[in-house]
Amino acid sequence: MKAAFPTNNENGLQSEVYNHFGSAAFFILVNTETKTYEVLENEDRDHLHGQCQPLKALGDIKTDAIVVGGIGKGALGKLLAGGVKTYRAVEGTVQENLDLLNGGKLSEFLPGQTCKGHAIGGGCAH
């Protein structure tokens, strides 16, 4: 499975998972079986709230899952429509969340759990 983890730094599996999908600077794309990864720049970082294009943000690279601390309703809906499962990350690194994902310990995001707007610095405003 390919899983994408939004981050604001390029420290590989030791990168902290970012709390908002659309405004993350990078995505760490991990092959969960081989634990190999690549770093992708968010190609849709500068968008208005509600105008996130998640597949464009990932550079049109097909992923099976997103693991993130927060995501807007529109982006979540587009990912789900594209067959991409979206999981709620816990605070910590890509590696920590990858271990939880592989162990079946992360819950999937539901539409009622999405972010309502952007706060100063690009984080969630609930």
C-alpha positions in Angstrom: 0.0 0.0 0.0 1.1 3.6 -0.7 0.4 6.0 2.2 1.0 9.8 2.1 1.9 11.7 5.3 1.7 15.5 5.1 4.7 17.2 6.8 6.4 20.6 7.0 9.9 19.2 6.9 11.9 16.7 4.9 13.3 14.4 7.6 12.1 11.2 6.0 10.3 8.8 8.4 11.3 11.0 11.3 9.3 14.0 10.0 6.4 15.2 12.2 3.0 14.5 10.6 1.4 17.9 10.0 -2.0 18.8 11.3 -3.6 20.0 8.1 -3.5 18.2 4.7 -3.9 21.2 2.3 -1.3 23.5 3.8 1.5 21.0 4.4 4.7 21.9 2.6 5.5 18.2 1.7 4.1 14.7 1.6 6.2 11.7 2.6 4.9 8.9 0.4 5.6 5.5 1.9 5.4 2.0 0.5 4.1 0.3 3.7 5.4 -3.1 2.7 9.0 -2.1 1.9 9.1 1.0 4.1 10.8 2.9 1.3 9.7 6.5 0.8 9.9 9.6 -1.4 9.3 13.2 -0.6 6.8 15.2 -2.7 6.3 18.9 -2.6 2.7 20.0 -2.1 1.8 21.3 -5.5 -1.5 22.9 -4.3 -0.3 24.5 -1.0 -1.4 28.1 -1.8 -5.2 27.6 -2.2 -8.2 29.3 -0.7 -10.0 27.5 2.1 -12.4 25.0 0.6 -10.6 25.0 -2.7 -8.0 22.2 -2.0 -7.3 19.9 -4.9 -5.9 16.8 -3.0 -4.9 14.9 -6.1 -3.1 17.9 -7.5 -1.4 18.4 -4.1 0.0 14.9 -4.5 1.2 15.6 -8.0 -1.4 13.2 -9.3 0.5 10.3 -7.8 -1.9 7.5 -6.8 -2.0 6.7 -3.1 -4.1 4.2 -1.2 -4.2 6.2 2.1 -3.6 9.6 3.6 -2.6 9.9 7.3 -3.1 13.4 8.6 -4.0 15.3 11.8 -6.7 17.4 10.1 -8.4 17.8 6.7 -11.2 19.9 5.3 -14.5 18.4 4.3 -14.0 19.2 0.6 -10.6 17.6 0.4 -11.8 14.5 2.3 -14.8 14.1 0.0 -12.5 14.3 -3.1 -10.1 11.7 -1.7 -12.9 9.4 -0.7 -14.5 9.7 -4.1 -11.1 8.8 -5.6 -10.9 5.7 -3.5 -8.3 7.0 -1.1 -8.8 6.1 2.6 -8.0 8.9 5.0 -6.8 8.2 8.5 -6.5 10.4 11.6 -2.9 10.7 12.6 -1.7 10.9 16.2 0.8 13.5 17.2 4.2 12.3 16.3 6.4 11.2 13.4 5.7 9.5 10.1 7.3 6.3 11.5 5.1 6.3 14.6 2.0 6.8 12.6 3.1 4.2 10.0 3.5 1.6 12.7 0.0 2.5 14.0 -1.4 2.3 10.4 0.2 -1.1 9.8 -1.2 -2.3 13.2 -4.7 -1.2 12.3 -4.8 1.3 15.2 -5.7 4.5 13.3 -9.3 5.4 12.7 -10.6 6.7 9.4 -11.8 10.3 9.1 -15.5 10.8 8.9 -17.0 13.9 7.2 -18.2 15.2 10.6 -14.6 15.3 11.9 -13.2 17.7 9.3 -11.6 21.1 9.8 -13.8 24.2 9.6 -11.2 26.6 8.5 -7.6 27.8 8.5 -6.0 29.4 11.6 -3.0 31.7 11.6 0.0 29.7 10.3 -2.2 27.3 8.2 -3.3 25.0 11.0 -6.9 24.0 11.7 -9.5 26.3 13.2 -12.1 24.1 14.8 
